[in-house]
Amino acid sequence: MEGAVIPLIIGFSLAALLTMPFQLTGGAEVLLASALMVKGASLGTALSIMLVAPITNFSVVRHSYRPAKVKTTALYLVATWFMAGLLGVAVDGIQQLFSGW
């Protein structure tokens, strides 16, 4: 089980990364997350998409790029994706912990 954490983080981060090209604001990420959950995605994947989509779309990145430099913007995106991946793994772990009750 311990060796499976890194692929999970990469998977959740990849799911969050794939939402960047889509302009998911104003509640559209909820529809995407619910459709993914209907198709069998985990709750953590839906959470990571819902967290990352509104804060990594192109307009937010463009506005944060102007006052900051490339390194700061890249650090912002990487930290956001990484934290969304970790939170997705944590939510799935909690869900598995309490699923036996």
C-alpha positions, 0 to 999 in steps of 0.5 A: 500500500505504501508504494501505491501512494506515489502513482496516486499523487501523479494520477491526481496531479495529472487529472488536475493538470488536464483541467488547465486548458479548459476554462472551467469557471462558474461551476463548470468544474462541478459538472465535470467532476460529477460526470467523472464520478458517474463514470467511476472516478474516485472522490479524490479525483473529483476533489482535485479537479474541483480545487485546481480548475478555477485557480489554474485557468489561463486568465488567472495564470496570465494575471499572475504572470504579469507582476511575477516572473516565469519562475514564480508562476511555474512554482504557483502552478506546480504547488497547486497541482501537487497540493491538489494531488495530495489532498485527493490522495488524503480524501481517498485514504479517509474514504477507504478508512471509513468504508469498512464501518 
